[in-house]
Structures are given as structure tokens and as C-alpha cells.
Amino acid sequence: MKNRFILVAAAILLFCHPAWTQEVSIEDCYRFAQANYPLIKQYDLIAKTKEYNLQNAGKGYLPQLAFSAKASWQSDVTEIPIDPAQLGLEGVSFPKLNQDQYGLMLDVNQTLWDGGEIKSQREGIRAAADVEEKNLEVSLYSINGRVNQLFFGILLADARLYQNQLLKEDLQRTCQEVASYVRNGIANQADLDAVKVNLLKAEQNEAEYRATKNAYTAMLAQLTGQKWNEQTRFVKPEWDKTVQKDIRRPELELYEAQIYDLQIENHRITAGLMPKLGLYATGGYGKPGLDMFENDFTLYLTAGVRLTWNIGNFYTLRNRRKTLQNNIRRVETQRETFLFDTSLDVMLKDETVRKYAEQLKYDDEIIRLKQSIRQASEKKMAGGTLSGTDLMRDINAEQQARQDKILHEMQLLLTIYDLKYITNHE
């Protein structure tokens, strides 16, 4: 009974109130877009791959087994080159190996010390996974720049639609006034037609602005994986006058990860120079066994300690390390170039912010003067001393001034958020 009451109450609220307005900020769009981007799935894949590779590398400490089998025929075999009769052993013959030989063998090797090779391999796996993650972060961060363009494109279209609606209302009022002037003989039909033309242009502009908003909204919805509707309101952010200029882009962390990955490679080179110590054992069943002159199938076992040292790694040591240093310097050069280019972008955006801020200082005064001119023209029109075409010219001039202010404000906000994107500051 209680649940039914709740459902009924909810239904009443739903039908008695308009649809709830959904407010969306640009920060919301950043989160939605990154969560929706297909590349986000790679984080889990990178983590799992790293885990599998680390497990595989760690198994290098386990005993390594190798099974082999052979069957062979030899054109000649080992013989004892002595005649038994010469030794006074008449009637005695030395054994002779069969030309066909068979064997089944199981080799077991246990590493005792590998010179740090497995350890450096595991470090390399972690470093390589970190490079992949940082590279993914760079790709995901680039989405923010696309969100900026779409989000502020929607805000600009919204602002223009609102201002255009005010213009339509103003033109409709003017149309009614001029129609009364025509009836009273103060104005003629051409004056009324001039107002109607501008009213039609306002309708035309509304269709253009609405189409632009719908296109940007659809693209942003596709990018973020959200479903916007007519009640969705995109919130205009506040003008932040204190944007930090230091660069904290994810590309810098990528360069650091790449350099560290190369430094780990140097550890692997060093580990390759070290000797390897381990235990080994070989068990087999074959003919012959360890006794070469026994022509029956037998079991046998050998075991021992093995020390191996690949001296050949020293031949290429110097060139490998020089190549490694060159690769590190190349990444450092890429980082310096990125910082240099980004710093230029910061300077350009900073100057652009100042330019739009200066323009906005004059927009209100220009609008005030244009409005004053338009009001004076309306009085002249009412007195029969001004044509409808001249009145529309002054109305359009005021409208253009208001649209210029809207454009400057959106350009300022977009530039500020582009500057935040360039520097990676909230």
C-alpha cells in the first residue's frame, strides 16, 4: 500500500510539473567524453597484460624442463683397435656398439643466479606498461580540446538565439507601430515592407542558429555518450581571470616515462654482461646409456652445477650504450620542443584573452550609443521625418553591436578554456 502511494505521488508530480531541467557544465562534458571514449577500455587491457607478463617473467626462477627424443643410425661406430689374441686373450672379443641408437631425455635446469636479468626484465615490463598508460592519457586528454569547441559553439548559438528572439519581439512591435503610421498617413507601405523584410531575416537567422546548435549538440552527445533534450541547459562558465601559465600537460609525464623505460634498458644491458649460475640434471632412457659399450636399453642420470658467461656481449657493449644515450637525448629534445611550442601557444592565447577583454570594455558603450540612435530614429519615424529603411539600418546596427558583444564574450571564454587546455589547469 505504501509503495502504491509513492508511485501515485510520483505520477502526480510528473504530470503537474514540467520536465526537469538538466544543467550540464563543461567539466561534466569532460568527464562524460573521457568515460565514453573507446580508448578508455585500454586501461584494463594494459593492466592485465602487465600482470600476465610479470607472472611469466617471474616463472624464470622456476625449474625449466625440456624433453627430447632421438633415434639415429650411424655408418660407423667406435671400436677398440686392439686384437685380444695379442694380449693372450684367445676366445675373447671386445664389445661393439650397434649402429642404431635410441634415447629419451629429460633436462632440468634451475637458475641460482642470473646476474639480475629477470629483475631487470620485470622492471622493463612495468616501465613499458607505464609508457602505454601515459600515452593513453595523452590521447584521452586531447578530447578536452574537442569538447571546448563544441560546448562553446552551443553556448554561442544559444546566446544568438536569445538575442535574435529579442530582436523579433522588437521588430514585431515596430511592425505594428509602422502599420498604424501607414493607416494615419505618416508612413507608406514601403516603410512597412522594410520592417517585414528584417523580420523575415530574423526568422531566417533563427533557423540558422538553431540548426548550428542542433548540429553541435548532436556531436557533443555522440562524443559524451549522453542524450540531451530540449530541457538540457548548458551552463556558461564564469570568466576566470587568473589562469595559471605553467605547463602541466600529460605529455610531460609521457616523456618522463619514456626516459625511465630507456634507463631500465641500461639495467638489462648490464645484466646481460653477468655470468649465469645454475643447477642441471638430465635423466634418460636409451641405448646405449652412459656405458657406451652396453648395447641394452638402460636408465641413466647426470647432475651438476653449470656456470655460463656470454663474453660476446662485451663486443657490442659500448655501441649499445651509446645508442641508448642517443635515444634518451632524442626524447629529451622532443620534450624541449614540446615545451617551446606550448609556451608560444600560451603566449598567443594570453594575448588573445587580453584582446577580447579589451573589446568587451567598449561593447556596452557601443550598444548604449547604438540604442540611443535607434530610439531617436523611432521618434523621427513617428514624426514622419525618417523612412522605414533608415530605421531598419539603425535597428540592425544596434543588433549587430549586441551580436558582436555575444561573439566577443564567447571568444573570450573559449580562449580562456583553450588556455586551460594548453596548460592543463582547472
C-alpha positions as CSV (number, residue, x, y, z in Angstrom):
1,M,0.0,0.0,0.0
2,K,2.8,2.4,0.9
3,N,4.6,1.6,-2.4
4,R,1.4,2.3,-4.4
5,F,1.1,5.7,-2.7
6,I,4.6,6.6,-3.6
7,L,4.0,5.6,-7.3
8,V,0.8,7.7,-7.4
9,A,2.5,10.7,-5.9
10,A,5.3,10.4,-8.4
11,A,2.9,10.3,-11.2
12,I,1.1,13.4,-10.0
13,L,4.3,15.3,-9.8
14,L,5.3,14.1,-13.2
15,F,2.1,15.4,-14.9
16,C,1.7,18.5,-12.8
17,H,5.2,19.9,-13.3
18,P,7.2,20.5,-16.5
19,A,10.1,18.3,-17.3
20,W,13.1,18.7,-15.1
21,T,15.8,20.9,-16.5
22,Q,19.1,19.2,-16.8
23,E,22.1,21.5,-16.2
24,V,25.4,20.5,-17.8
25,S,28.7,22.2,-17.2
26,I,31.8,21.9,-19.4
27,E,33.5,19.9,-16.6
28,D,30.7,17.4,-16.8
29,C,31.3,17.1,-20.6
30,Y,35.0,16.4,-20.0
31,R,34.2,13.5,-17.7
32,F,31.4,12.1,-19.9
33,A,33.6,12.3,-23.0
34,Q,36.6,10.6,-21.4
35,A,34.4,7.9,-19.9
36,N,32.7,7.3,-23.2
37,Y,35.8,7.3,-25.4
38,P,36.6,3.7,-26.7
39,L,40.2,4.1,-25.8
40,I,39.3,4.1,-22.1
41,K,38.9,0.3,-22.3
42,Q,42.6,0.0,-22.9
43,Y,43.5,0.9,-19.3
44,D,42.2,-2.5,-18.2
45,L,43.9,-4.3,-21.1
46,I,47.2,-2.7,-20.3
47,A,46.9,-3.6,-16.6
48,K,46.1,-7.2,-17.4
49,T,48.9,-7.5,-20.0
50,K,51.4,-6.2,-17.5
51,E,50.2,-8.7,-14.9
52,Y,50.5,-11.6,-17.3
53,N,54.0,-10.5,-18.4
54,L,55.2,-10.1,-14.8
55,Q,53.9,-13.6,-14.0
56,N,55.7,-15.0,-17.0
57,A,58.9,-13.3,-16.1
58,G,58.7,-14.5,-12.5
59,K,58.5,-18.0,-13.7
60,G,62.1,-17.8,-14.9
61,Y,63.0,-18.7,-11.3
62,L,61.2,-22.0,-11.6
63,P,62.9,-25.2,-12.8
64,Q,63.0,-25.3,-16.6
65,L,62.1,-28.6,-18.1
66,A,63.0,-29.8,-21.6
67,F,62.1,-33.2,-23.1
68,S,63.8,-34.7,-26.1
69,A,63.9,-37.9,-28.0
70,K,66.2,-39.3,-30.7
71,A,66.7,-42.2,-33.0
72,S,69.7,-42.5,-35.2
73,W,71.7,-44.8,-37.4
74,Q,75.5,-44.4,-37.9
75,S,77.6,-45.6,-40.7
76,D,80.4,-46.3,-38.3
77,V,80.8,-46.8,-34.5
78,T,83.6,-46.7,-32.0
79,E,85.7,-49.8,-31.8
80,I,88.7,-50.8,-29.6
81,P,91.6,-51.1,-32.0
82,I,93.3,-54.0,-30.2
83,D,93.3,-57.7,-31.1
84,P,92.5,-59.7,-27.9
85,A,94.8,-62.5,-29.1
86,Q,97.8,-60.1,-29.0
87,L,97.0,-59.8,-25.3
88,G,96.8,-63.5,-24.8
89,L,93.1,-63.4,-24.6
90,E,92.2,-66.1,-27.1
91,G,88.5,-66.6,-27.5
92,V,87.7,-63.2,-26.0
93,S,86.1,-60.4,-28.1
94,F,85.6,-56.8,-27.2
95,P,82.0,-55.5,-27.4
96,K,81.0,-53.4,-30.4
97,L,78.3,-50.7,-30.5
98,N,75.2,-51.1,-32.6
99,Q,74.9,-48.7,-35.5
100,D,71.3,-47.9,-34.5
101,Q,70.9,-45.8,-31.3
102,Y,67.9,-44.5,-29.3
103,G,67.3,-42.2,-26.4
104,L,64.6,-40.4,-24.4
105,M,65.9,-37.5,-22.2
106,L,64.5,-35.0,-19.7
107,D,66.7,-32.0,-18.9
108,V,66.0,-29.9,-15.7
109,N,67.7,-26.5,-15.2
110,Q,67.4,-24.4,-12.1
111,T,68.7,-20.9,-12.1
112,L,70.6,-19.9,-8.9
113,W,71.8,-16.5,-10.1
114,D,71.1,-14.8,-13.4
115,G,73.0,-11.5,-12.8
116,G,69.8,-9.6,-12.3
117,E,68.3,-10.4,-15.7
118,I,64.9,-11.4,-14.6
119,K,64.7,-8.5,-12.2
120,S,65.5,-6.0,-14.9
121,Q,63.0,-7.7,-17.2
122,R,60.2,-7.2,-14.7
123,E,61.3,-3.6,-14.2
124,G,61.1,-3.2,-18.0
125,I,57.6,-4.7,-18.1
126,R,56.4,-2.2,-15.5
127,A,58.1,0.7,-17.3
128,A,56.7,-0.3,-20.7
129,A,53.2,-0.5,-19.3
130,D,53.6,2.9,-17.7
131,V,54.6,4.4,-21.1
132,E,51.4,2.8,-22.6
133,E,49.3,4.3,-19.8
134,K,50.8,7.8,-20.2
135,N,50.4,7.6,-24.0
136,L,46.7,6.7,-23.4
137,E,46.3,9.7,-21.0
138,V,47.6,12.0,-23.7
139,S,45.1,10.6,-26.2
140,L,42.2,11.0,-23.7
141,Y,43.3,14.5,-22.8
142,S,43.1,15.6,-26.4
143,I,39.3,15.1,-26.2
144,N,39.0,18.1,-23.9
145,G,40.0,20.4,-26.8
146,R,37.2,19.0,-29.0
147,V,34.7,19.4,-26.1
148,N,35.7,23.1,-25.8
149,Q,34.9,23.8,-29.4
150,L,31.5,22.0,-29.3
151,F,30.5,23.3,-25.9
152,F,31.2,27.0,-26.6
153,G,29.7,26.6,-30.1
154,I,26.4,25.6,-28.4
155,L,26.7,28.5,-25.9
156,L,27.3,30.9,-28.8
157,A,24.3,29.6,-30.7
158,D,22.1,29.8,-27.5
159,A,23.1,33.4,-26.9
160,R,22.5,34.3,-30.5
161,L,19.1,32.6,-30.4
162,Y,18.1,34.5,-27.3
163,Q,19.2,37.9,-28.7
164,N,17.5,37.1,-32.0
165,Q,14.3,36.4,-30.1
166,L,14.5,39.8,-28.5
167,L,15.0,41.3,-31.9
168,K,12.0,39.5,-33.3
169,E,9.8,40.9,-30.5
170,D,11.2,44.4,-31.1
171,L,10.6,44.1,-34.8
172,Q,7.1,42.8,-34.3
173,R,6.4,45.8,-32.0
174,T,7.9,48.1,-34.6
175,C,5.8,46.5,-37.4
176,Q,2.6,47.2,-35.5
177,E,3.7,50.8,-34.9
178,V,4.6,51.4,-38.6
179,A,1.4,49.8,-39.7
180,S,-0.5,52.3,-37.6
181,Y,1.6,55.1,-39.1
182,V,0.7,53.8,-42.6
183,R,-3.0,53.9,-41.7
184,N,-2.6,57.5,-40.3
185,G,-0.7,58.6,-43.4
186,I,2.6,59.2,-41.6
187,A,4.4,56.4,-43.4
188,N,4.0,54.5,-46.6
189,Q,3.8,50.8,-47.5
190,A,7.5,50.7,-48.4
191,D,8.4,51.6,-44.8
192,L,6.2,48.7,-43.6
193,D,7.8,46.4,-46.1
194,A,11.3,47.3,-44.9
195,V,10.3,46.2,-41.4
196,K,8.8,43.0,-42.6
197,V,12.0,42.2,-44.6
198,N,14.0,42.5,-41.4
199,L,11.5,40.4,-39.5
200,L,11.9,37.6,-42.2
201,K,15.7,37.9,-41.9
202,A,15.4,37.4,-38.1
203,E,13.3,34.3,-38.8
204,Q,15.9,33.1,-41.2
205,N,18.7,33.8,-38.7
206,E,16.8,31.8,-36.0
207,A,16.7,28.8,-38.3
208,E,20.4,29.1,-38.9
209,Y,21.3,29.5,-35.2
210,R,19.0,26.6,-34.3
211,A,20.5,24.3,-36.9
212,T,24.0,25.2,-35.7
213,K,23.1,24.4,-32.1
214,N,21.4,21.1,-33.0
215,A,24.5,20.1,-35.0
216,Y,26.9,20.9,-32.2
217,T,24.6,19.3,-29.6
218,A,24.4,16.1,-31.6
219,M,28.2,16.0,-32.0
220,L,28.7,16.6,-28.3
221,A,26.1,14.0,-27.4
222,Q,27.9,11.5,-29.7
223,L,31.3,12.4,-28.1
224,T,30.0,12.1,-24.5
225,G,27.6,9.3,-24.9
226,Q,24.8,11.3,-23.4
227,K,21.2,12.1,-24.6
228,W,20.4,15.8,-24.5
229,N,16.9,17.1,-24.9
230,E,15.1,20.5,-25.2
231,Q,15.3,20.9,-21.4
232,T,19.0,20.5,-21.2
233,R,20.7,23.7,-20.3
234,F,24.4,24.1,-21.0
235,V,25.8,26.3,-18.2
236,K,28.0,29.2,-19.2
237,P,31.2,29.1,-17.0
238,E,32.4,32.1,-15.1
239,W,35.2,34.3,-16.5
240,D,38.3,33.1,-14.7
241,K,40.8,36.0,-14.8
242,T,43.6,34.1,-13.0
243,V,44.6,31.2,-15.3
244,Q,47.9,29.7,-14.4
245,K,50.6,29.8,-17.1
246,D,52.9,26.9,-16.0
247,I,52.6,23.9,-18.2
248,R,51.4,20.6,-16.6
249,R,50.4,18.6,-19.7
250,P,50.2,14.8,-19.6
251,E,52.8,14.8,-22.5
252,L,55.5,15.7,-20.0
253,E,54.7,12.6,-17.9
254,L,54.8,10.6,-21.1
255,Y,58.3,11.9,-21.8
256,E,59.5,11.1,-18.3
257,A,58.1,7.5,-18.6
258,Q,59.8,7.0,-21.9
259,I,63.2,8.2,-20.4
260,Y,62.8,5.9,-17.5
261,D,61.9,3.0,-19.8
262,L,65.2,3.6,-21.6
263,Q,67.1,3.8,-18.4
264,I,65.7,0.3,-17.4
265,E,67.1,-0.9,-20.8
266,N,70.5,0.1,-19.5
267,H,69.9,-2.3,-16.5
268,R,69.1,-5.1,-18.9
269,I,72.4,-4.4,-20.8
270,T,74.3,-4.7,-17.5
271,A,72.5,-7.9,-16.5
272,G,73.5,-9.4,-19.9
273,L,77.2,-9.0,-19.0
274,M,76.9,-11.0,-15.8
275,P,77.7,-14.8,-15.7
276,K,74.8,-17.2,-15.0
277,L,75.0,-19.9,-12.3
278,G,72.6,-22.8,-12.1
279,L,72.0,-26.5,-11.4
280,Y,71.2,-29.0,-14.0
281,A,70.1,-32.6,-14.2
282,T,69.5,-35.0,-17.1
283,G,67.6,-38.2,-16.8
284,G,67.3,-40.6,-19.8
285,Y,66.4,-44.0,-21.1
286,G,68.1,-45.2,-24.2
287,K,70.6,-47.4,-26.0
288,P,73.4,-47.0,-25.3
289,G,73.2,-45.4,-21.8
290,L,76.2,-43.8,-20.1
291,D,78.1,-47.0,-20.7
292,M,78.8,-46.8,-24.4
293,F,79.6,-50.5,-24.8
294,E,76.4,-51.7,-23.2
295,N,74.0,-52.3,-26.1
296,D,70.9,-52.6,-24.0
297,F,68.3,-50.0,-23.1
298,T,69.2,-48.6,-19.7
299,L,68.2,-45.7,-17.4
300,Y,70.8,-43.1,-16.5
301,L,71.1,-39.8,-14.6
302,T,73.6,-36.9,-14.6
303,A,73.6,-33.8,-12.4
304,G,75.8,-30.9,-11.6
305,V,76.5,-27.2,-11.4
306,R,76.8,-25.1,-14.6
307,L,78.4,-21.6,-15.0
308,T,77.9,-19.8,-18.3
309,W,79.2,-16.4,-19.3
310,N,78.5,-14.9,-22.7
311,I,81.6,-12.9,-23.3
312,G,80.4,-11.8,-26.7
313,N,78.1,-9.2,-25.1
314,F,81.1,-7.2,-24.3
315,Y,81.8,-6.7,-28.0
316,T,78.7,-4.6,-28.5
317,L,78.5,-3.0,-25.0
318,R,79.9,0.4,-26.0
319,N,77.7,0.8,-29.1
320,R,74.6,-0.4,-27.3
321,R,75.1,2.1,-24.5
322,K,75.8,5.0,-26.9
323,T,72.6,4.1,-28.8
324,L,70.7,4.1,-25.6
325,Q,72.1,7.6,-24.6
326,N,71.2,8.9,-28.1
327,N,67.6,7.6,-27.6
328,I,67.4,9.3,-24.2
329,R,68.7,12.6,-25.7
330,R,66.2,12.3,-28.5
331,V,63.3,12.0,-26.0
332,E,64.7,15.0,-24.1
333,T,64.8,17.0,-27.3
334,Q,61.2,16.1,-28.0
335,R,60.2,17.3,-24.5
336,E,62.1,20.6,-25.0
337,T,60.5,21.1,-28.4
338,F,57.0,20.4,-26.9
339,L,57.6,22.9,-24.1
340,F,58.9,25.5,-26.5
341,D,55.9,25.2,-28.9
342,T,53.4,25.0,-26.0
343,S,54.9,28.2,-24.4
344,L,54.4,30.0,-27.7
345,D,50.8,28.8,-27.7
346,V,50.4,30.1,-24.1
347,M,51.7,33.5,-25.1
348,L,49.4,33.7,-28.1
349,K,46.3,32.6,-26.1
350,D,47.2,35.0,-23.3
351,E,47.4,37.9,-25.7
352,T,44.1,36.8,-27.3
353,V,42.4,36.8,-23.9
354,R,43.6,40.4,-23.3
355,K,42.4,41.4,-26.8
356,Y,38.8,40.1,-26.2
357,A,38.8,41.5,-22.7
358,E,39.6,45.0,-24.1
359,Q,37.0,44.7,-26.8
360,L,34.3,43.8,-24.2
361,K,35.2,47.0,-22.3
362,Y,33.8,49.0,-25.2
363,D,30.9,46.8,-26.3
364,D,28.4,48.0,-23.6
365,E,29.1,51.7,-24.5
366,I,28.8,51.0,-28.2
367,I,25.4,49.2,-27.6
368,R,24.3,52.1,-25.4
369,L,25.1,54.6,-28.2
370,K,23.5,52.4,-30.9
371,Q,20.4,52.0,-28.8
372,S,20.2,55.8,-28.3
373,I,20.5,56.3,-32.1
374,R,17.8,53.7,-32.7
375,Q,15.4,55.4,-30.2
376,A,16.0,58.7,-31.9
377,S,15.2,57.2,-35.2
378,E,12.0,55.7,-33.9
379,K,10.9,59.2,-32.8
380,K,11.7,60.6,-36.2
381,M,9.8,57.7,-37.8
382,A,6.8,58.5,-35.6
383,G,7.1,62.2,-36.7
384,G,7.2,61.2,-40.4
385,T,10.8,62.5,-40.9
386,L,12.5,59.2,-41.3
387,S,12.0,56.3,-43.7
388,G,11.5,52.7,-42.7
389,T,14.7,51.7,-44.4
390,D,16.7,54.2,-42.4
391,L,15.1,52.9,-39.2
392,M,15.9,49.3,-40.0
393,R,19.5,50.4,-40.7
394,D,19.8,51.8,-37.1
395,I,18.0,48.8,-35.6
396,N,20.3,46.4,-37.5
397,A,23.3,48.4,-36.3
398,E,22.2,48.0,-32.7
399,Q,21.5,44.3,-33.2
400,Q,25.0,43.9,-34.8
401,A,26.6,45.6,-31.8
402,R,24.8,43.2,-29.4
403,Q,25.8,40.2,-31.5
404,D,29.4,41.4,-31.5
405,K,29.3,41.5,-27.7
406,I,28.0,38.0,-27.6
407,L,30.7,36.8,-30.0
408,H,33.4,38.6,-28.1
409,E,32.3,37.1,-24.8
410,M,32.2,33.6,-26.2
411,Q,35.5,34.0,-27.9
412,L,37.0,35.2,-24.6
413,L,35.6,32.2,-22.7
414,L,36.7,29.8,-25.4
415,T,40.2,31.2,-25.4
416,I,40.4,31.0,-21.6
417,Y,39.4,27.4,-21.7
418,D,41.8,26.7,-24.6
419,L,44.5,28.3,-22.4
420,K,43.5,26.0,-19.6
421,Y,43.7,23.1,-22.0
422,I,47.1,24.1,-23.2
423,T,48.5,24.4,-19.7
424,N,46.3,21.6,-18.1
425,H,44.9,23.8,-15.3
426,E,41.4,23.7,-14.0
